[in-house]
Structure formats: structure tokens, C-alpha cells
């Protein structure tokens, strides 16, 4: 597959700026951060996958994905009125919309630098091209995975930076230096992204501490014994990444937000926010790219403070600040 979309951050940077532009008209705005960033992450996932900019149609699809997300962690009772039933209905609507997008792309015969064009050009081992149904099934999964946990992860970045004002000020200084090196409205380049060492460590530490994808299912490919427990070949297991990421055996003060722990290389196999091996998350680099762009635009354009008390962490369906993190957001006046 041809996946060159991550070679240049220009397109992602543009759609990100458009996505957060609705903050601009207000000098001050109190909002739930998770709701805002869900829209942001979804617009990026849709753009990277299908080159579709934010629109009323994408807003409707995001709403449908919300019902789908709730349904995936509900009891599987396909009875009218249940969350699972609504999720099935919404998934059919999403699949129908994606099918329309695929048909339209085939009719236009235009090749874009996105996931959809890559899938349309891909063949299996027998040289057969993917069908529309196969492509739409991949797209619905990619868009879902590409915005749900990403949104929660970006909220955690805001939370940890807010809770650690000294680190936030250092990040602001780093990002202001990057911004001063650019002309007005000039998008960030790969060189700019590589010139963000502190912000990159903030991203790494947030991935470690938040564990927005705390486990993943795997199949045992050969008999193995672990700490006296025999696990036969073929058994299904859950790899629990929080065990590594929050273990005092591997990290000093594991529950402390400390980006400096990534100044030196870590021991192998104790840091796996995207899994490991052949099943490594295919969107790992995109997530880190989004995070760097998000932090840059956020800290150089806005100031904020948390409204209300810290309500702790909600662990289902994924770890997130309980209540979605309510903020009072103000645009920085130069």
C-alpha cells in the first residue's frame, strides 16, 4: 500500500487549524474539552482517510460514530430502544455514506494522497483489487480508531500540562520559538516537528501515564509458561500495558508526570503505548504528529484554566478525565 500521507504535515496542519477555528470568535469560552477535541480528532481522521474537510455531513457522521462507540460497549441485545440496536442502525448509515464516497471517488478517477486511494490501489496476494465492501469495512474501523482514543489522549495532554504549570511554561517557550521562526500562516514542517524535544517527551509521558489503550487481545502462538502459569498455544490473552507503564520496577515514581524520564533511552519492552511487533498500531506516527501540532496551536494561541473540581478518572470504556475536563478558554491577545 502507498501510505505517503505522513511525509508532509502540511495537510494535517491545515485541517487542524480549520477544526479549532470555532474557538476564534470568542474572547472567552467555557467548554468541555473532550467534546471539542472529539470533533477535532474526527475531522483529521476523516481528512487523512478520505480527504474530506469539516462539513455538516462530517458533523452528522461524527454524531453517528458517537452512538456506535456507546453501542460497542453495551450488552448485545438487538432490541429497539437499546444502545446496541441504535449502534447497529448507525453503523449501517456510516457504511452507506462511506460506500457513496468510494463510488464517487471511482467515478472521478482522481488519485488523492490518502488512505482511501491507497486502499483502492491495493491488491491481495493474487493480484485482486479490494472490493468496495472491503474498503468501507477498513475505513469505518480506521476512522473509529483514529479519533476515539486520540481525542481522549489529547485531553490528557491538556490535563497534565494544566496540572504541571512549570512544564507548561517550558512547552510554551519551546513552541513560541518555533512559531517565531515561521512566517504568518506558514504550516509547520517536519524540521519544525523535530525541533520540539520537550513537547515530544510530554507526548511520550502522556502516552505512558494515561494508558488510553490499556490492553490489547493476542493469541498465544506456542506453549509458554509465565511465572509458574502454563498458557497453551491457541489461547486468547489480554496484554495489559498498564502493568509495564505504571510499575515501580521499571519507572521511578510511576504515577508522577515526568517527561524528563524520556531524555535517555528506556529498557526494551517496558514502553508499548501502541503495542509491539507485527501488530503495532498502524496509526502510531499519525497520533504523535497530531499531538505535536495540537500542542503547538493550543499553547501559542490560547490560555485556559480548569473550571470546577478535579473529578478523578473514569476508566470505562477507556481511561479519561471524569466529566470530559471543563475549561475556560481565552484567545491570547498579541
C-alpha positions, 0 to 999 in steps of 0.5 A, a space after each residue: 500500500 502507498 501510505 505517503 500521507 505522513 511525509 508532509 504535515 502540511 495537510 494535517 496542519 491545515 485541517 487542524 487549524 480549520 477544526 479549532 477555528 470555532 474557538 476564534 470568535 470568542 474572547 472567552 469560552 467555557 467548554 468541555 474539552 473532550 467534546 471539542 477535541 472529539 470533533 477535532 480528532 474526527 475531522 483529521 481522521 476523516 481528512 487523512 482517510 478520505 480527504 474530506 474537510 469539516 462539513 455538516 455531513 462530517 458533523 452528522 457522521 461524527 454524531 453517528 460514530 458517537 452512538 456506535 462507540 456507546 453501542 460497542 460497549 453495551 450488552 448485545 441485545 438487538 432490541 429497539 430502544 437499546 444502545 446496541 440496536 441504535 449502534 447497529 442502525 448507525 453503523 449501517 448509515 456510516 457504511 452507506 455514506 462511506 460506500 457513496 464516497 468510494 463510488 464517487 471517488 471511482 467515478 472521478 478517477 482522481 488519485 488523492 494522497 490518502 488512505 482511501 486511494 491507497 486502499 483502492 490501489 491495493 491488491 491481495 496476494 493474487 493480484 485482486 483489487 479490494 472490493 468496495 465492501 472491503 474498503 468501507 469495512 477498513 475505513 469505518 474501523 480506521 476512522 473509529 480508531 483514529 479519533 476515539 482514543 486520540 481525542 481522549 489522549 489529547 485531553 490528557 495532554 491538556 490535563 497534565 500540562 494544566 496540572 504541571 504549570 512549570 512544564 507548561 511554561 517550558 512547552 510554551 517557550 519551546 513552541 513560541 520559538 518555533 512559531 517565531 521562526 515561521 512566517 504568518 500562516 506558514 504550516 509547520 514542517 517536519 524540521 519544525 516537528 523535530 525541533 520540539 524535544 520537550 513537547 515530544 517527551 510530554 507526548 511520550 509521558 502522556 502516552 505512558 501515564 494515561 494508558 488510553 489503550 490499556 490492553 490489547 487481545 493476542 493469541 498465544 502462538 506456542 506453549 509458554 509458561 509465565 511465572 509458574 502459569 502454563 498458557 497453551 498455544 491457541 489461547 486468547 490473552 489480554 496484554 495489559 500495558 498498564 502493568 509495564 507503564 505504571 510499575 515501580 520496577 521499571 519507572 521511578 515514581 510511576 504515577 508522577 508526570 515526568 517527561 524528563 524520564 524520556 531524555 535517555 533511552 528506556 529498557 526494551 519492552 517496558 514502553 508499548 503505548 501502541 503495542 509491539 511487533 507485527 501488530 503495532 498500531 498502524 496509526 502510531 506516527 499519525 497520533 504523535 504528529 497530531 499531538 505535536 501540532 495540537 500542542 503547538 496551536 493550543 499553547 501559542 494561541 490560547 490560555 485556559 484554566 480548569 473550571 470546577 473540581 478535579 473529578 478523578 478518572 473514569 476508566 470505562 470504556 477507556 481511561 479519561 478525565 471524569 466529566 470530559 475536563 471543563 475549561 475556560 478558554 481565552 484567545 491570547 491577545 498579541 
